[in-house]
Amino acid sequence: MDKAAKTAIVTKYARQEGDTGSPEVQVAILTQRISELTEHLRNNKKDHSTRRGLLAMVSRRKKLLAYLARTDHDRYLSLTDELAIRRK
């Protein structure tokens, strides 16, 4: 992911100006990186170190989504709908 794409994601999902650490921003960035790594792994099936990193990112995103669901369920629902993430 290049810097322009990351900046666009941050500006789209930020709660206020300069917000880069909110759960929404972190989940959106992780979702973009996960989709890029998924495409990479489709072409490079034996790249196990990247697969390990991908699984770590998926786990981190899952924890952030669980936190968001606990604290503000409405924002969780809107974010998962917007990013097309499956819910439990």
N, C-alpha and C positions, 0 to 999 in steps of 0.2 A: 504494500500500500504506500503510495507516495504522499508527500506532505500536503498537497492540495486536497486529496481525497479525505485525509484525516481531518483537516481543518473544516471541510464541508460537513462532515459528520458531527464534529464538535459544535459547530454553529447551529446545526439543525436540532440537536437533541439537548442542548444546554438549557438549564432552567433560567439562568441569568447570564449577563455578560461576563466572560472570563471563566465560566464554569467548565472544568475539564475532568473533575473527579466524581461527579454524581453517578449513581448506578446506571442511569439511562445512557449516559455518554459512554461509560465503560462497556456496557452490554452491546451498544451499537458498534463500537470499534472492534470488540471481540468477534461479533457476528461477521463483520466484513473480513477480518483476518481468517476466521474459520472457513468461510466460503472460498477464499483464495487458496488456502492450504488444501482444501478438499479437491479443488481442481488440480493442484500440483500432484497430489497423491493418486489421482486417476491416471496420470501419465507416468508416474514413477512409483510403481507398486512396491518396490523393495526398499524404499527410503524409510526405514524404521525409526530413525531419530526424529524425523519430521512428524511421523505418526504419533510418537510419544508427546511431542510438543503440542500437537493438535488435541490430543486427549486431555492434556493439562488445561488448555484454553477452554475446552468444552466444560470441564469441571469447574473452572473459575466462573464462567458465564452462568452455569447452573446455580452456584452459590449466590451470585449477585442477584439472580432472578428470584431465588427463594427469599433473600433479604427484602427485595422490593415487594414481593407478594405479602410478606408479613407486615411491613410498615405502611405501605400505601397500595392497596389492592387495585384501585382504579387506574393508577399509573402503570401498574404491572400489566393489566389487561390491555390498555391502549398500546403499550410498547410491544407486547408480544404480537398483537394484531398488525401493527405497523411494520415490524421486522419479519413477520411470517415465521415466528418461532412456535413450535408445538408446545402446548401446556399439558400439565398432568391432569 
